């Protein structure tokens, strides 16, 4: 994975931070499916992800409506339900407006 190439702000970031449970069976496959599906959604701008003890995935979106549509996508709802019941001991989702960014 590389650093997402986002447009000139403003745009939105959805920051998903998680601690996985011991049962990660099927997690990787579902994560790959969700990335491929998110990339097809209107308003999707890019994504970055890292995992050690705490996982963090940041997805970038054009607007709040695009985020809402992604949250309510049927396949994403299924993945969220499995994540809540099996894959995550704890998670937090934050949505932020990106007003500035800097790159090297």
Phi and psi in degrees as a GROMACS rama.xvg file:
@    title "Ramachandran Plot"
@    xaxis  label "Phi"
@    yaxis  label "Psi"
@TYPE xy
-117.395  174.568  UNK-2
-74.4093  131.687  UNK-3
-63.0012  140.278  UNK-4
-97.0537  100.991  UNK-5
-97.8974  159.463  UNK-6
-75.5852  177.155  UNK-7
-61.406  131.817  UNK-8
-60.3374  159.807  UNK-9
-89.7967  151.401  UNK-10
-158.201  178.334  UNK-11
-113.962  150.665  UNK-12
-120.65  131.839  UNK-13
-105.247  117.82  UNK-14
-108.385  112.431  UNK-15
-109.778  113.373  UNK-16
-111.878  135.03  UNK-17
-147.116  155.66  UNK-18
-119.925  121.198  UNK-19
-77.1807  152.935  UNK-20
-82.1382  -179.484  UNK-21
-72.4833  -25.1537  UNK-22
-93.0932  98.113  UNK-23
-111.239  14.5907  UNK-24
-57.6158  123.087  UNK-25
85.4237  -4.86706  UNK-26
-63.0076  -50.9253  UNK-27
-58.8285  -44.3259  UNK-28
-62.6352  -44.0935  UNK-29
-65.9429  -40.1231  UNK-30
-60.5476  -43.4658  UNK-31
-63.5953  -39.6989  UNK-32
-63.952  -40.749  UNK-33
-68.8287  -37.2234  UNK-34
-62.9734  -47.7091  UNK-35
-61.1384  -39.888  UNK-36
-70.3621  -42.9443  UNK-37
-59.8776  -40.3357  UNK-38
-60.5874  -21.2845  UNK-39
-90.131  -7.64861  UNK-40
-81.5439  140.618  UNK-41
-58.6397  136.44  UNK-42
88.5024  -7.28146  UNK-43
-71.8759  132.805  UNK-44
-115.007  -20.9387  UNK-45
157.012  176.511  UNK-46
-155.794  149.23  UNK-47
-137.539  146.051  UNK-48
-150.412  146.203  UNK-49
-149.576  149.238  UNK-50
-146.06  124.814  UNK-51
-129.326  -114.857  UNK-52
-71.6629  -39.9218  UNK-53
-113.838  131.218  UNK-54
-94.4648  147.709  UNK-55
-141.743  130.031  UNK-56
-126.677  128.783  UNK-57
-117.287  120.669  UNK-58
-111.373  146.535  UNK-59
-113.894  137.798  UNK-60
-136.618  150.068  UNK-61
-65.5568  -39.3468  UNK-62
-158.498  171.455  UNK-63
-66.0391  -33.0965  UNK-64
-63.1659  -40.1735  UNK-65
-62.4305  -39.9677  UNK-66
-64.0951  -44.1981  UNK-67
-61.3167  -44.0976  UNK-68
-62.5629  -39.7997  UNK-69
-66.5786  -45.2661  UNK-70
-58.1315  -35.8235  UNK-71
-95.8528  6.76854  UNK-72
-66.1669  133.77  UNK-73
-55.2335  -45.9958  UNK-74
-68.7617  -34.5364  UNK-75
-68.348  -37.6338  UNK-76
-60.1442  -41.6155  UNK-77
-61.4971  -46.2138  UNK-78
-62.8233  -40.0132  UNK-79
-60.9509  -42.569  UNK-80
-63.5935  -43.6119  UNK-81
-66.5349  -40.0582  UNK-82
-59.0384  -46.0652  UNK-83
-63.7275  -41.796  UNK-84
-85.3607  -24.1296  UNK-85
-129.653  -48.0088  UNK-86
-87.4326  -22.0484  UNK-87
-119.588  131.594  UNK-88
-80.6658  -31.8735  UNK-89
-156.059  145.999  UNK-90
-153.858  157.17  UNK-91
-139.263  137.762  UNK-92
-116.924  130  UNK-93
-125.687  144.762  UNK-94
-121.297  127.91  UNK-95
-132.375  145.426  UNK-96
-85.9931  124.01  UNK-97
-89.2468  116.358  UNK-98
-99.8748  -27.2575  UNK-99
-144.746  151.338  UNK-100
-144.844  156.287  UNK-101
-132.94  144.397  UNK-102
-143.246  154.547  UNK-103
